[in-house]
Amino acid sequence: MMRFIRPLCDELRKHTVNYQFRDEAEEIYFFKELKPEVLSKYMYYNKIYVIESKFPTGSDVAQKEYLYNELNRDIQLMA
């Protein structure tokens, strides 16, 4: 998914720089509704990619500990 979403984010950024919004309402809609939806998908799949790329190949205990640590890290960041 990262290979799919990243070029879309880059293209969206380039398009936004060159695009002249028709009015303020269109610009607000874009930055408040459309762009956050695309970026949230990018952030979600990037997080999944990072977690999976660092996933240990050891025992079940090590794998569970890794996943619990990742969950706790995210919970602490949200607090």
Rosetta blueprint (number, residue, H / E / L):
1 M L
2 M H
3 R H
4 F H
5 I H
6 R H
7 P H
8 L H
9 C H
10 D H
11 E H
12 L H
13 R H
14 K H
15 H H
16 T H
17 V H
18 N H
19 Y L
20 Q L
21 F L
22 R L
23 D L
24 E H
25 A H
26 E H
27 E H
28 I H
29 Y H
30 F H
31 F H
32 K H
33 E H
34 L H
35 K H
36 P H
37 E H
38 V H
39 L H
40 S H
41 K H
42 Y H
43 M H
44 Y H
45 Y H
46 N H
47 K H
48 I H
49 Y H
50 V H
51 I H
52 E H
53 S H
54 K L
55 F L
56 P L
57 T L
58 G L
59 S L
60 D H
61 V H
62 A H
63 Q H
64 K H
65 E H
66 Y H
67 L H
68 Y H
69 N H
70 E H
71 L H
72 N H
73 R H
74 D H
75 I H
76 Q H
77 L H
78 M H
79 A L
